[in-house]
Each structure stands twice: as structure tokens, then as C-alpha cells.
């Protein structure tokens, strides 16, 4: 007996919804042994600003050619050579601003394909709708996060707040920054002034950060302005 498909409120079946979600979250690509792509899914084409549907005759050899800050082209090329020669798998994760202006977290897995080239899989997490919408405000070019009160958090201030929220002792923060503990205390005081909000009765800087809804965003990433991926390699 075949079960009926469950319809969503908008008339979309569960199967159709799953297909849509898979299309929006998962992607793939293939690079041939001659080091150009023979297949790039439409999802990845949209992210990197490539013409879709992609056809092998385009002979694109590097995502970095698109202008979307993802990785250093030379690093990417050397990784591909190592994957094809040694058979390792490379897992990369990066936060990037897509060609269509959306903030995304991308996870990518590359490994040697049966034809000696590279098979790649991507998983995409859209960030614009989470973190209380703060990702939309992030200005990577100027390296600031504009706040609703007109102030701006600079890149180094966001990293300082992350260390503060994680409970890193001031002495260690100061040593890493090459300044005195007193200087760190002054910086935190200035940052708290930037986080001023109506009827503030917060007992600590934690309260002001929470009031603005910034805690999770600050805790989840060491440096939101760094476009370079983190890499891990695995034997296959």
C-alpha cells in the first residue's frame, strides 16, 4: 500500500520540499585530471557568480577567478595537485559573501575521483536569517559591524569581545595583543560605551552584548572578517 504524500500549507509535498532543501543546501562539482571543471552544480554557480548551467566547454579551473573571496588561488591549485597525486581528502570550511550578496557558511570536501581528477561536495548554511539578522549588517570591506544605535564595532573589538565572552583572562588577552592589562580594560570600557542602549541597567558587559543579540554571533566565529577557509586533510 502506497502512503499519500503529505501536503504543506503552500501545496508543496514533503517530497518536493525535501528536493528543494537538498538543492538549496547541497552542491557538487568535478574537476578533470587536466585541472578544469567538467561539472559544477547550479547552486555553486549561483554562489560563485558563474554562468549556469555550467558546461565543460567553459573550461573554468578556479573558483577564485570569480571575484568571490574564498581562498588563495595558488593554495587551491596546490591542494588539487596533492589530492590527485597522493589520494588524500581535504575538508574546508569558510564564511563567504556570495556573488548574489548573501552571507553563507560553506563546507567543502574534495577527494580523488575514479578518473584521476577531483570530486567535490559542498554543504551550504545561509547565515542572513540567523544571529538576529546581524550578518546582513556586517561590512567586510570596512571591517566593521554597524550597530542600531549608530556606533560601529571594529574587527579587533569583535575579537576582543569573543575572548571576553569565553572567559579568557585579561592577562592572556593582553599578552596576545602586546599591551598591558590596563589597556585591555580601557578597550572593553570603550566597547561597552558603543553598546549603550535605552534604559541600560546591565550589571556587566555581558548584559549589553545580550541586549543587542550579539552573543551567539560573537561566540561562533573567531574572526568574521577572515575569508580564508580552515583546512583539514584525511587519508583515503
N, C-alpha and C positions, 0 to 999 in steps of 0.2 A: 504494500500500500504506500503510495507516494504522499508525503505530507504537503499541504498547501504552503506556499511562500507567505511569510509574514509581511504585511504591508506597513510602511511607515506612514506618519501623518501626512507626508507630502506625496503619497502614492508610490514611493520607492520601495522595492522589495528588499529583503535582507541580503539576497544575492547581489543585487545591483549596488547596494550600499557597500558591501564588502569589496566589490570590484572597484568602486570609486575610491575607497580608502586605500586599497592596495596601490592604485595608480598614483595617488597623491603622496604616499609615504615611501614607496619603494621604487628603486630605479636600477638600471643596469647599463653596462657598456662592454664593448670588446675591442681590444687593440691587437692587430695582427703582428706577426713577427717582424714585419717591415716598419713597425712603430708608428702606424697611423690607425685611427679608429675606423672599424668597419661597421660598428653598430653603437648608437647612443640613443637611449630611450627618450621619448618626448619630454618626460619630466625633467631629465637632466639638461636637455636642450633649453627648456624654459629658464632653468636656474642660471645657466652659464651664457644665455643670450645667443644660442646657436640657432640656425635655421632648422625648422622641423617640417616634415620628417627628415631625419639625417640619412644620407645615402653615402656609401663608401667612396664614391667619386669626389666627395668634398675633401677627402684626404687630410682631415684635421689631425694633428699629432699632439696637441697640448691644450688642456682646458684653460691654462693660464693665458693663452692668446686672446681670450675673450674680453679681458679687462676686469673680470670679476676676481677680486683678491682672494685667492685660495691657497696657493703655495708657490714657492720659488720654482720656476720652470726647470732649472738645472737639477734641483733636488728631485723633482718628479721624474725627470728623464733617467737619472742615475738609479732611482728606485726600480723603475720599469726594467732596466737592463739587469739589475741584480735578481729581480723576480724571475725573469726568463732564464738566466744563467744558473741560478742556484736552487730555484724552486721554492723559495721562502714565500710566505704570505705576509702582506703588510696591511695593518689596520690603522686608519687615520680618522681623526675627529677634529672638526673645525667649526667655528661660528663665522658665518659669512653673510654678506648682503648680496642677495641675488640680483640678476640683471633686471628683474621686474620690481626691484625695490623692497623686497621682503627680507626680514631677518630670519635666518634658518640655522639650525644645528645639523650638520651633516656628518654621518658616519660612513666610511668607505672601506670596503675590503677588496684588495687586489691579490690575485694569485695566478699562477701559470695555467694557461689553457691547454687543452689537448693538442691544439695546432702549434704550440710553442709560443703563442702570444700571451695576452693577459685577459682574463675575465674579471670584471669588476661589478660589485654590488654596492648600492647606496641606500641608506635609510635617512629620511628627512624628518626633522621635527620643526614645524613652524613655530616661531617664537613671538610673533607680533601679538597674539591673543593671550599670552600668559605674562607673568610678572606684572600684573596690573597695568599692562599696556606700556610699560616703561621702555621696551625695546624700540618702539616707534619713535621715541624722543631721542634715542641715542644718536649722537653726531660723531661718527667715526673720523670724519675728515678733520674736525676741530678738536677731537678727543675730549669732548665734554658731554655731560648729561644735563640738559636744561631741566630745571625743576619748575613746578607750577607757580611758585612764588617769585619767579624771575631770576633766582640765583642759578648758578651752574656748578656742578661737581666736576672737577678735573679728573683726568685719568689717575694721577697719583693719589688723589684724595679718595677715589673709589677703592683703590687697592689698600689704602690705609684703613678705611672703614671695614674692609673684609678681614684684615688682620685683627682689628679691634673686636669684631663680632665673634671671631674664632677664639678669642681669649688669649692671643699671643701677648706675652709680657712686653711692656713698653721698652724694657731694656733690650730685648731681642729686636723689636721693630726699629729702635734707634740704631743698633749696630748694623742692621741690614741697610738702613738709609744713610749711614755715615754721619749721623747727627747725634745730639745729646737727647737724653730723656726729656729734658725741659722743652726742647724744640718740638718733640712729638706731642707733648701735652698742649703746647700752643697751637699746633696744627689741628688737633682734634677740637679745640675750643673754637677755632675759626670755622671748622666744618659744621659744628653744631649751630653756629650763628647762621650759616647758609640754610640749615634745615629748619629754621624758625617757622612756626605755623600758628594759626589763631588759637588763642586760649591754651597756650602751651603750659602744662603743669607736669611735664615729664621729669622724673627724678634722675634720669640718666640719658646719655646719647642713644642708648638702645631704644628708648621710648620714642624719640624723634624719628629715628630710622623706621620704626614700625608704623608710626603715624603716616609717613609718606608711602608705605607699602613697598619699601626697598629691600627689606631683609633678605628674602629668598633670592632675589636677583644678585645681590652683592655676595651672597654665600656660594652661589652655584658656579661662579667663574672667577679664576684668578685675575684675568685681565680681558675685559670685553673688547678692548681696542686692538688686541693682537690677532691678526688674521692668519697667522701661521698655524697649521694643524699640529696636533700631537701625534706621534707615530709609535706603533709597537710592531715588532716583527715576530713571526712564528714559523717554526719548521713545518714542512708539509711532508 
